[in-house]
Amino acid sequence: MGRSGPAHWRSAGPLLKTQSDSLKLPYPLLSDRPPRTIARYGVLAPDKVRALRAFFLIDQQGIVRKQWLLGLAGDDIVFSSEPIIKAIQELQGKR
């Protein structure tokens, strides 16, 4: 599951579905309003409104197995989903 805290909350659902589909992620993206989870994971931007771009791979026991920190929301960030997919496959192979 992915979490996000976009500025325009009402349109977040379709936007997050499009982002998940475009990255070919095998999990949903959710919105975090207010940004409690974002703050707990340490990715709340200094302005306390936006989230830093980040991905966390959390196993079925709730343990963070891997994280990718990419920068501030709104920055031009190019990131392939390949490292995430590979890490998921590696984690699934360890079962």
VOKESE-43656 format. One record per residue: residue number from 1; residue in one letter; chain; x, y, z of N, C-alpha, C, O in turn. Coordinates in nm, 3 decimals, padded with zeros to 5 digits. Example, Ala and Ser with C-alpha at 12.3 -4.5 7.8 and 13.67 -1.06 7.14 Angstrom:
2
[r 1,"a","A",[01.319,-00.569,00.780],[01.230,-00.450,00.780],[01.320,-00.330,00.780],[01.424,-00.332,00.846]]
[r 2,"s","A",[01.285,-00.225,00.708],[01.367,-00.106,00.714],[01.290,00.003,00.787],[01.341,00.114,00.804]]
% end
This chain:
95
[r 1,"m","A",[00.084,-00.115,00.000],[00.000,00.000,00.000],[00.089,00.122,00.000],[00.191,00.125,00.070]]
[r 2,"g","A",[00.055,00.221,-00.075],[00.127,00.347,-00.075],[00.040,00.455,-00.015],[-00.083,00.447,-00.023]]
[r 3,"r","A",[00.101,00.556,00.044],[00.025,00.666,00.103],[00.076,00.796,00.043],[00.194,00.809,00.010]]
[r 4,"s","A",[-00.015,00.892,00.029],[00.021,01.021,-00.026],[-00.059,01.129,00.043],[-00.165,01.103,00.099]]
[r 5,"g","A",[-00.008,01.252,00.039],[-00.077,01.366,00.096],[-00.084,01.481,-00.002],[-00.022,01.584,00.022]]
[r 6,"p","A",[-00.157,01.467,-00.113],[-00.161,01.572,-00.214],[-00.234,01.697,-00.167],[-00.315,01.691,-00.074]]
[r 7,"a","A",[-00.205,01.809,-00.230],[-00.266,01.936,-00.192],[-00.415,01.941,-00.225],[-00.491,02.003,-00.151]]
[r 8,"h","A",[-00.458,01.877,-00.331],[-00.600,01.881,-00.370],[-00.663,01.745,-00.338],[-00.666,01.655,-00.421]]
[r 9,"w","A",[-00.714,01.734,-00.216],[-00.763,01.607,-00.160],[-00.879,01.547,-00.238],[-00.885,01.424,-00.251]]
[r 10,"r","A",[-00.969,01.627,-00.288],[-01.091,01.573,-00.350],[-01.061,01.493,-00.477],[-01.136,01.400,-00.509]]
[r 11,"s","A",[-00.956,01.527,-00.547],[-00.924,01.455,-00.671],[-00.815,01.349,-00.649],[-00.763,01.292,-00.745]]
[r 12,"a","A",[-00.782,01.323,-00.524],[-00.671,01.233,-00.495],[-00.696,01.090,-00.541],[-00.604,01.026,-00.592]]
[r 13,"g","A",[-00.817,01.038,-00.525],[-00.846,00.898,-00.559],[-00.808,00.862,-00.702],[-00.725,00.774,-00.722]]
[r 14,"p","A",[-00.867,00.929,-00.801],[-00.831,00.896,-00.940],[-00.684,00.923,-00.972],[-00.623,00.847,-01.048]]
[r 15,"l","A",[-00.627,01.027,-00.915],[-00.486,01.060,-00.938],[-00.396,00.948,-00.885],[-00.303,00.907,-00.954]]
[r 16,"l","A",[-00.424,00.899,-00.765],[-00.342,00.794,-00.707],[-00.357,00.663,-00.783],[-00.260,00.589,-00.797]]
[r 17,"k","A",[-00.477,00.634,-00.834],[-00.498,00.514,-00.915],[-00.415,00.524,-01.043],[-00.350,00.428,-01.083]]
[r 18,"t","A",[-00.416,00.641,-01.106],[-00.338,00.663,-01.228],[-00.189,00.647,-01.199],[-00.118,00.585,-01.278]]
[r 19,"q","A",[-00.141,00.702,-01.088],[00.001,00.689,-01.053],[00.038,00.544,-01.029],[00.141,00.497,-01.077]]
[r 20,"s","A",[-00.044,00.472,-00.955],[-00.017,00.331,-00.928],[-00.014,00.250,-01.057],[00.075,00.166,-01.077]]
[r 21,"d","A",[-00.111,00.275,-01.145],[-00.116,00.205,-01.274],[00.005,00.238,-01.361],[00.063,00.149,-01.423]]
[r 22,"s","A",[00.043,00.366,-01.366],[00.153,00.406,-01.453],[00.287,00.349,-01.406],[00.375,00.321,-01.488]]
[r 23,"l","A",[00.302,00.330,-01.275],[00.425,00.270,-01.222],[00.418,00.118,-01.219],[00.515,00.051,-01.184]]
[r 24,"k","A",[00.302,00.064,-01.258],[00.280,-00.082,-01.258],[00.305,-00.142,-01.120],[00.366,-00.248,-01.106]]
[r 25,"l","A",[00.254,-00.072,-01.018],[00.271,-00.119,-00.882],[00.163,-00.221,-00.849],[00.047,-00.200,-00.883]]
[r 26,"p","A",[00.200,-00.331,-00.783],[00.101,-00.434,-00.750],[00.031,-00.407,-00.616],[-00.008,-00.501,-00.547]]
[r 27,"y","A",[00.015,-00.281,-00.580],[-00.052,-00.245,-00.456],[-00.119,-00.109,-00.474],[-00.080,-00.032,-00.562]]
[r 28,"p","A",[-00.218,-00.077,-00.392],[-00.287,00.052,-00.405],[-00.206,00.166,-00.341],[-00.120,00.144,-00.256]]
[r 29,"l","A",[-00.236,00.287,-00.384],[-00.185,00.408,-00.322],[-00.302,00.473,-00.249],[-00.412,00.481,-00.304]]
[r 30,"l","A",[-00.280,00.520,-00.128],[-00.384,00.584,-00.049],[-00.343,00.725,-00.011],[-00.224,00.758,-00.011]]
[r 31,"s","A",[-00.440,00.807,00.022],[-00.413,00.943,00.064],[-00.408,00.949,00.216],[-00.483,00.879,00.283]]
[r 32,"d","A",[-00.321,01.031,00.271],[-00.302,01.044,00.416],[-00.341,01.185,00.459],[-00.259,01.277,00.455]]
[r 33,"r","A",[-00.466,01.200,00.500],[-00.517,01.332,00.539],[-00.582,01.323,00.674],[-00.678,01.247,00.687]]
[r 34,"p","A",[-00.541,01.395,00.776],[-00.419,01.476,00.782],[-00.294,01.387,00.776],[-00.304,01.266,00.792]]
[r 35,"p","A",[-00.179,01.446,00.753],[-00.058,01.367,00.725],[00.004,01.300,00.849],[00.123,01.321,00.876]]
[r 36,"r","A",[-00.072,01.223,00.922],[-00.020,01.157,01.043],[00.080,01.046,01.009],[00.188,01.040,01.066]]
[r 37,"t","A",[00.042,00.959,00.915],[00.131,00.848,00.879],[00.258,00.901,00.814],[00.368,00.852,00.842]]
[r 38,"i","A",[00.242,01.001,00.728],[00.358,01.062,00.662],[00.457,01.113,00.768],[00.577,01.091,00.756]]
[r 39,"a","A",[00.407,01.180,00.871],[00.493,01.231,00.978],[00.558,01.117,01.055],[00.676,01.126,01.088]]
[r 40,"r","A",[00.484,01.011,01.084],[00.538,00.898,01.160],[00.651,00.827,01.085],[00.743,00.773,01.147]]
[r 41,"y","A",[00.643,00.826,00.953],[00.749,00.763,00.873],[00.864,00.858,00.844],[00.960,00.821,00.777]]
[r 42,"g","A",[00.855,00.982,00.894],[00.965,01.076,00.880],[00.979,01.138,00.742],[01.088,01.179,00.704]]
[r 43,"v","A",[00.869,01.145,00.667],[00.878,01.201,00.533],[00.787,01.323,00.514],[00.750,01.356,00.402]]
[r 44,"l","A",[00.752,01.388,00.623],[00.676,01.513,00.614],[00.773,01.624,00.577],[00.873,01.645,00.646]]
[r 45,"a","A",[00.743,01.696,00.470],[00.831,01.803,00.422],[00.839,01.914,00.527],[00.752,01.925,00.613]]
[r 46,"p","A",[00.943,01.996,00.521],[00.960,02.104,00.619],[00.840,02.199,00.627],[00.817,02.260,00.731]]
[r 47,"d","A",[00.764,02.213,00.517],[00.648,02.304,00.520],[00.529,02.243,00.595],[00.428,02.310,00.613]]
[r 48,"k","A",[00.540,02.118,00.640],[00.438,02.046,00.717],[00.307,02.025,00.640],[00.204,01.992,00.700]]
[r 49,"v","A",[00.311,02.045,00.509],[00.194,02.027,00.425],[00.214,01.912,00.327],[00.123,01.831,00.305]]
[r 50,"r","A",[00.332,01.906,00.269],[00.361,01.806,00.166],[00.443,01.691,00.223],[00.506,01.702,00.329]]
[r 51,"a","A",[00.440,01.583,00.151],[00.525,01.469,00.186],[00.647,01.468,00.096],[00.641,01.508,-00.020]]
[r 52,"l","A",[00.758,01.422,00.150],[00.872,01.392,00.067],[00.835,01.269,-00.015],[00.761,01.183,00.033]]
[r 53,"r","A",[00.884,01.258,-00.136],[00.857,01.141,-00.218],[00.937,01.025,-00.162],[01.060,01.031,-00.151]]
[r 54,"a","A",[00.867,00.920,-00.127],[00.933,00.804,-00.067],[00.850,00.679,-00.090],[00.728,00.685,-00.105]]
[r 55,"f","A",[00.917,00.567,-00.093],[00.852,00.436,-00.102],[00.906,00.352,00.013],[01.026,00.354,00.042]]
[r 56,"f","A",[00.817,00.278,00.078],[00.856,00.186,00.185],[00.801,00.049,00.149],[00.685,00.036,00.111]]
[r 57,"l","A",[00.883,-00.053,00.162],[00.838,-00.190,00.143],[00.820,-00.250,00.282],[00.916,-00.264,00.358]]
[r 58,"i","A",[00.696,-00.284,00.314],[00.660,-00.334,00.447],[00.607,-00.475,00.431],[00.517,-00.499,00.350]]
[r 59,"d","A",[00.663,-00.568,00.507],[00.619,-00.707,00.492],[00.488,-00.732,00.566],[00.432,-00.641,00.627]]
[r 60,"q","A",[00.439,-00.854,00.560],[00.310,-00.889,00.619],[00.310,-00.879,00.771],[00.204,-00.871,00.833]]
[r 61,"q","A",[00.427,-00.878,00.832],[00.436,-00.861,00.977],[00.446,-00.713,01.017],[00.454,-00.681,01.136]]
[r 62,"g","A",[00.446,-00.625,00.919],[00.453,-00.482,00.946],[00.595,-00.428,00.962],[00.613,-00.317,01.012]]
[r 63,"i","A",[00.694,-00.504,00.920],[00.833,-00.463,00.931],[00.875,-00.392,00.802],[00.856,-00.445,00.692]]
[r 64,"v","A",[00.933,-00.272,00.817],[00.985,-00.200,00.700],[01.111,-00.273,00.654],[01.211,-00.279,00.725]]
[r 65,"r","A",[01.104,-00.329,00.533],[01.216,-00.405,00.478],[01.307,-00.322,00.389],[01.426,-00.352,00.376]]
[r 66,"k","A",[01.253,-00.219,00.328],[01.333,-00.137,00.238],[01.263,-00.002,00.223],[01.141,00.009,00.235]]
[r 67,"q","A",[01.343,00.102,00.196],[01.285,00.234,00.170],[01.364,00.305,00.062],[01.485,00.286,00.046]]
[r 68,"w","A",[01.292,00.387,-00.012],[01.352,00.470,-00.116],[01.306,00.613,-00.088],[01.187,00.640,-00.095]]
[r 69,"l","A",[01.399,00.704,-00.057],[01.367,00.844,-00.033],[01.410,00.923,-00.156],[01.527,00.917,-00.196]]
[r 70,"l","A",[01.316,00.995,-00.216],[01.341,01.055,-00.347],[01.349,01.207,-00.349],[01.403,01.263,-00.444]]
[r 71,"g","A",[01.298,01.275,-00.248],[01.305,01.421,-00.248],[01.170,01.485,-00.225],[01.072,01.419,-00.192]]
[r 72,"l","A",[01.166,01.616,-00.244],[01.044,01.693,-00.219],[00.939,01.670,-00.326],[00.970,01.655,-00.444]]
[r 73,"a","A",[00.814,01.666,-00.283],[00.703,01.662,-00.378],[00.711,01.785,-00.467],[00.739,01.895,-00.419]]
[r 74,"g","A",[00.686,01.767,-00.594],[00.692,01.878,-00.688],[00.827,01.888,-00.759],[00.836,01.952,-00.863]]
[r 75,"d","A",[00.930,01.826,-00.704],[01.060,01.823,-00.772],[01.047,01.733,-00.895],[00.964,01.643,-00.898]]
[r 76,"d","A",[01.129,01.758,-00.994],[01.133,01.670,-01.111],[01.210,01.545,-01.074],[01.333,01.543,-01.075]]
[r 77,"i","A",[01.137,01.441,-01.040],[01.198,01.316,-00.996],[01.165,01.208,-01.098],[01.049,01.184,-01.129]]
[r 78,"v","A",[01.267,01.144,-01.149],[01.247,01.031,-01.239],[01.283,00.906,-01.160],[01.396,00.892,-01.112]]
[r 79,"f","A",[01.187,00.816,-01.147],[01.210,00.695,-01.069],[01.139,00.580,-01.136],[01.021,00.588,-01.168]]
[r 80,"s","A",[01.211,00.474,-01.156],[01.154,00.354,-01.216],[01.099,00.265,-01.105],[01.154,00.260,-00.995]]
[r 81,"s","A",[00.990,00.196,-01.134],[00.933,00.103,-01.035],[01.011,-00.028,-01.030],[00.984,-00.111,-00.944]]
[r 82,"e","A",[01.107,-00.047,-01.119],[01.182,-00.172,-01.124],[01.249,-00.210,-00.991],[01.241,-00.326,-00.952]]
[r 83,"p","A",[01.314,-00.116,-00.919],[01.374,-00.156,-00.790],[01.269,-00.202,-00.688],[01.295,-00.292,-00.608]]
[r 84,"i","A",[01.152,-00.141,-00.692],[01.046,-00.180,-00.599],[00.996,-00.320,-00.634],[00.982,-00.405,-00.546]]
[r 85,"i","A",[00.968,-00.343,-00.762],[00.919,-00.473,-00.806],[01.022,-00.582,-00.772],[00.986,-00.689,-00.725]]
[r 86,"k","A",[01.150,-00.554,-00.797],[01.256,-00.651,-00.767],[01.260,-00.682,-00.617],[01.273,-00.798,-00.578]]
[r 87,"a","A",[01.251,-00.579,-00.534],[01.254,-00.599,-00.389],[01.133,-00.680,-00.342],[01.145,-00.764,-00.253]]
[r 88,"i","A",[01.016,-00.654,-00.401],[00.896,-00.732,-00.366],[00.917,-00.878,-00.404],[00.886,-00.968,-00.326]]
[r 89,"q","A",[00.968,-00.901,-00.522],[00.992,-01.038,-00.565],[01.094,-01.109,-00.476],[01.077,-01.227,-00.443]]
[r 90,"e","A",[01.199,-01.038,-00.436],[01.299,-01.097,-00.346],[01.236,-01.130,-00.211],[01.263,-01.236,-00.155]]
[r 91,"l","A",[01.153,-01.040,-00.159],[01.087,-01.063,-00.032],[00.992,-01.182,-00.041],[00.985,-01.264,00.051]]
[r 92,"q","A",[00.918,-01.193,-00.152],[00.827,-01.304,-00.170],[00.904,-01.437,-00.181],[00.854,-01.541,-00.138]]
[r 93,"g","A",[01.022,-01.433,-00.239],[01.103,-01.553,-00.253],[01.159,-01.603,-00.120],[01.199,-01.719,-00.109]]
[r 94,"k","A",[01.162,-01.516,-00.019],[01.216,-01.554,00.112],[01.112,-01.622,00.200],[01.145,-01.667,00.310]]
[r 95,"r","A",[00.987,-01.630,00.154],[00.881,-01.691,00.236],[00.900,-01.839,00.250],[00.820,-01.906,00.315]]
% end
